[in-house]
Amino acid sequence: MKNHPSKKTLLNLIDKFPQTRTMVIGDIMIDHFIWGNVNRISPEAPVPVVTVTEESLRLGGAANVTRNISSLGGKVCSSGVAGHDEMGEKIIHEFRLLNINTEGIIITNDRPTTIKTRIIGHNQQVVRFDREKISPLNSDSKQRIINYLKKCSPRIDTIIISDYGKGVVSRDLVEEVTVLSIKKNIPVIVDPKVENIDCYKGVTMITPNQYEAGDTVGMKILSNDDAVKAAALLQKKTGCESVLITRGEHGMTLLEKNGSFTHIPTLATEVYDVTGAGDTVISTLGLALAAGASARVSSLLANYAAGIVIKKVGTASVKAEELREAVQKQDCTTTRQQGVALISS
């Protein structure tokens, strides 16, 4: 059956974003880009020589999710851990420029701020190197995040957990989040990390990409049927209501709690960079759910946002005006089926 919401429905949803409030919890970091040109191969080793023309520092990880929500017009509070260093100060500074409260950002001497450095030559990533310390949070930092969540909870419509595997997200932290969410009827969406899949028991939705989903359930996702099977296995494994698998040029596959699934074709005609695309997807998804949309309609809107951001180079965000324009220009036809995705015990 072919079906999709009207443009008016999607545009009205975007108009509701400023009335929503989202809580983001996760691994905040800085994305460092070194831009340049490549004209020759090094005589010292078979590697390109990049002549640097520009450098930029951008919010990354959970901080990029927070920025995307703000850019789309939603109200947002954020909690995570940064180091007592220059990049930690940079995150605080950038949040303040966006009028985002920094009370939930914990500055610690236990670890440096995570920095991912990407060297880009002619708009192609040449190499990436990471500076970080991966370890579980100490009990004090974890409790401060939980306390901030409880403080913000009376005004929260959606909770997003952005897990980059740096140590902020743990089983007991997620348990605290889910207990509170059930009590207050707040949806919880997780951008997951494969090694932490057992931590997400009872969340509302997870949004793995196809490689994460395939690795988690031990299969390769090569077709729509594979995506549905993997989503069903993930749904069973985590006990979540819905699974949205992002599949690059193949779009997205959504499996809902009633067993129905929807294949959403990609809207991107050109792909320049997928860096941070998952952040944009979960940000838009969370805002749409907060505004009262169904999982399917929220996923469709997130697909429009993904189509915008992957045309940009580097970690980027989407503005509400861009999202409106994308919706007005295109229709997104989906294929929805009932009941086929159920996996027996």
C-alpha positions in Angstrom: 0.0 0.0 0.0 1.4 3.4 -1.0 0.8 6.2 1.5 2.4 9.3 2.9 1.2 12.3 4.9 0.4 15.5 3.1 2.8 18.3 2.8 0.5 20.4 5.0 0.7 17.8 7.7 4.5 17.8 7.6 4.7 21.6 7.4 2.4 22.0 10.4 4.6 19.6 12.3 7.7 21.7 11.7 5.7 24.8 12.9 5.2 23.0 16.2 8.9 22.5 16.9 9.3 25.7 18.9 6.7 24.5 21.4 8.7 21.3 22.1 11.4 20.6 24.6 13.9 17.8 24.2 16.5 16.4 26.6 19.8 15.2 25.0 22.1 12.9 27.0 25.3 11.4 25.6 28.9 11.8 24.5 29.6 15.4 23.6 32.7 16.2 21.5 34.4 18.5 19.1 34.7 17.7 15.4 37.9 19.3 14.1 38.2 19.7 10.3 41.4 20.5 8.4 40.5 21.4 4.8 43.0 21.5 1.9 44.0 20.6 -1.6 45.8 17.5 -2.8 48.1 17.9 -5.8 50.7 15.2 -5.2 51.7 12.0 -3.4 54.4 12.3 -0.7 57.9 11.0 -1.7 58.2 9.7 1.8 55.3 7.3 1.8 52.3 6.4 -0.6 50.0 9.0 1.0 48.6 12.3 -0.4 50.1 15.6 0.6 47.3 18.0 1.8 48.0 21.7 1.5 46.0 23.2 4.3 43.7 26.1 3.4 41.3 26.2 6.3 40.5 24.7 9.8 37.2 24.6 11.6 35.9 23.4 15.0 32.3 22.2 15.2 30.1 20.6 17.9 30.1 16.9 17.5 28.3 13.8 18.9 25.6 14.6 21.4 26.5 18.3 21.1 25.7 18.2 17.4 22.4 16.6 18.2 21.7 19.4 20.6 22.7 22.0 18.0 20.5 20.4 15.3 17.5 20.6 17.6 18.2 24.3 18.3 18.7 24.9 14.6 15.3 23.4 13.8 13.7 25.7 16.4 13.1 23.3 19.3 13.9 24.0 22.9 16.7 21.8 24.2 18.6 20.9 27.3 21.7 18.8 27.2 23.9 16.8 29.5 27.3 15.1 29.1 30.9 15.3 30.1 33.7 17.5 28.8 37.3 17.9 29.9 38.7 20.8 31.8 40.5 22.0 28.7 40.3 24.4 25.8 37.9 22.2 23.8 35.6 21.9 26.9 35.5 25.6 27.0 34.7 25.7 23.3 31.6 23.5 23.8 30.4 25.8 26.6 31.0 28.9 24.5 29.2 27.4 21.4 26.2 26.4 23.5 25.9 29.8 25.0 26.0 31.4 21.6 23.0 29.2 20.7 21.3 30.2 24.0 21.4 26.6 25.3 21.7 26.2 29.0 25.1 24.7 30.0 24.1 23.6 33.5 24.0 20.0 32.4 27.5 20.0 30.9 29.9 18.5 33.5 33.5 19.7 33.3 35.9 17.1 34.7 39.6 16.5 35.2 39.0 12.7 34.7 39.2 12.8 30.9 39.9 15.2 28.1 37.2 16.5 25.8 36.9 14.0 22.9 38.2 15.5 19.6 37.8 13.9 16.2 40.1 15.4 13.6 39.3 14.8 9.9 41.6 15.9 7.2 39.7 16.8 4.0 41.3 17.1 0.6 39.1 18.2 -2.3 36.0 17.5 -0.2 37.1 13.9 0.4 38.2 12.6 3.8 41.8 11.6 3.7 42.3 10.4 7.3 40.8 10.8 10.7 42.4 10.7 14.1 40.8 10.8 17.6 42.0 12.2 20.8 40.0 10.8 23.7 39.9 8.7 26.8 37.2 6.0 26.8 36.1 5.0 30.3 32.9 4.7 32.3 31.7 7.8 34.1 32.6 8.1 37.8 29.7 7.9 40.2 29.6 11.6 40.8 29.3 12.6 37.2 26.7 10.0 36.5 24.6 11.2 39.5 24.9 14.8 38.3 23.5 13.8 34.9 20.6 12.0 36.6 19.9 14.9 38.9 19.8 17.3 35.9 17.5 14.9 34.1 15.1 14.9 37.0 15.3 18.7 37.3 14.4 19.1 33.6 11.8 16.3 33.4 8.7 18.3 34.2 9.2 20.3 31.0 10.6 17.5 28.7 8.6 16.1 25.7 11.3 13.7 24.4 14.6 12.2 25.6 17.4 11.5 23.1 20.3 9.3 24.1 23.3 9.8 21.8 25.7 7.0 22.4 29.1 7.2 20.8 30.7 4.6 23.1 32.9 7.0 25.0 31.5 6.0 28.5 28.7 8.4 29.3 25.9 5.9 28.4 25.7 2.8 30.6 23.1 0.3 31.6 22.3 1.9 35.0 22.0 5.4 33.4 19.6 4.1 30.8 17.6 2.3 33.5 17.2 5.7 35.4 16.1 7.3 32.2 13.5 4.6 31.3 12.1 4.5 34.8 11.5 8.3 34.7 10.2 8.2 31.1 7.6 5.5 31.9 6.5 7.4 35.0 6.1 10.6 33.0 5.1 9.1 29.6 8.1 10.5 27.8 9.4 8.7 24.6 13.1 7.8 24.7 15.1 7.5 21.5 18.6 6.1 21.3 21.2 6.4 18.6 23.0 3.2 19.6 26.5 1.7 19.8 26.7 -2.0 19.0 28.7 -2.9 22.1 26.1 -1.3 24.3 23.0 -2.9 22.7 22.0 -4.7 25.9 21.9 -1.4 27.8 18.8 -0.1 25.9 16.2 -2.4 27.4 12.8 -0.8 27.3 13.5 2.4 25.4 10.9 3.6 22.9 13.0 3.6 19.7 16.5 2.9 18.5 18.0 4.3 15.3 21.0 2.2 14.2 22.5 2.5 10.7 22.5 -0.7 8.6 26.1 -1.7 9.5 25.4 -1.3 13.3 22.1 -3.2 12.9 23.7 -6.0 10.9 26.7 -6.3 13.3 24.4 -6.5 16.3 22.2 -9.3 15.0 25.0 -11.1 13.0 23.8 -10.6 9.4 24.5 -8.4 6.4 21.7 -6.1 5.3 21.6 -6.3 1.5 17.9 -5.9 0.8 14.6 -4.5 2.2 13.7 -8.0 3.5 17.1 -8.2 5.3 16.4 -4.8 6.9 13.0 -5.9 8.2 14.4 -9.1 9.6 17.3 -7.3 11.4 14.9 -4.7 12.8 12.6 -7.4 14.2 15.6 -9.1 15.8 16.7 -5.8 17.3 13.1 -5.1 18.5 13.0 -8.5 20.2 16.5 -8.1 21.7 15.9 -4.7 23.3 12.2 -4.8 23.9 11.8 -1.4 22.3 8.6 -0.3 20.5 10.2 0.7 17.2 13.4 0.3 15.2 14.5 2.8 12.5 17.4 1.5 10.4 19.1 4.2 8.3 20.5 2.6 5.1 22.3 5.3 3.2 21.4 5.4 -0.5 18.7 2.8 0.2 16.8 5.2 2.5 15.4 3.9 5.8 13.4 1.0 7.2 11.0 1.5 10.1 9.5 -1.4 12.1 6.8 -0.4 14.5 5.5 -2.2 17.6 2.4 -3.6 15.8 4.7 -5.5 13.3 4.1 -3.1 10.4 7.1 -1.8 8.5 7.7 1.1 6.2 10.5 1.4 3.6 11.4 5.1 3.1 13.4 5.8 -0.1 16.3 8.2 0.1 15.6 11.8 -1.1 19.3 12.7 -1.7 20.4 13.0 -5.3 24.0 13.9 -4.3 26.0 12.7 -1.2 28.9 14.8 -0.2 29.4 13.7 3.4 27.5 11.5 5.8 29.4 12.9 8.9 26.8 13.7 11.5 23.9 12.5 9.4 22.7 10.2 12.2 22.7 13.2 14.6 20.3 15.1 12.2 18.0 12.1 11.8 17.6 11.5 15.5 17.2 15.2 16.2 14.4 15.6 13.7 12.8 12.3 14.8 12.8 13.5 18.4 11.3 16.9 17.6 8.5 15.3 15.5 7.7 12.8 18.2 7.7 15.6 20.8 5.3 17.5 18.6 2.8 14.6 18.6 3.6 12.8 15.4 3.6 9.0 14.9 6.8 7.1 14.5 6.1 6.7 10.8 5.5 10.4 10.1 8.4 11.4 12.3 10.7 9.0 10.4 9.5 10.5 7.1 10.3 14.0 8.2 13.7 12.8 9.5 14.3 11.4 6.0 13.9 14.9 4.5 16.4 16.3 7.0 18.9 13.6 6.2 18.6 14.4 2.5 19.6 17.9 3.3 22.5 17.4 5.6 24.4 14.8 3.5 24.7 17.4 0.7 26.9 19.4 3.1 30.5 18.8 3.8 31.6 18.3 7.5 29.4 18.1 10.6 26.4 20.2 9.8 22.9 21.1 11.0 19.6 21.6 9.3 17.5 24.8 9.7 13.8 24.8 9.9 13.6 26.9 6.7 15.6 24.3 4.8 13.4 21.5 6.1 10.2 23.4 5.0 11.7 24.0 1.6 12.6 20.3 1.2 9.1 19.2 2.1 7.5 21.7 -0.3 9.7 20.5 -3.2 9.3 16.8 -3.0 6.9 14.0 -2.2 8.2 10.9 -0.3 6.3 7.8 -1.3 6.6 4.9 1.2 5.8 1.2 1.0 4.0 0.0 4.2 3.1 -3.5 5.0 1.5 -5.2 8.0 2.5 -8.1 10.1 5.3 -9.6 7.9 8.1 -8.6 10.3 7.2 -10.7 13.3 9.9 -13.1 14.3 9.0 -16.2 16.3 10.8 -17.3 19.4 
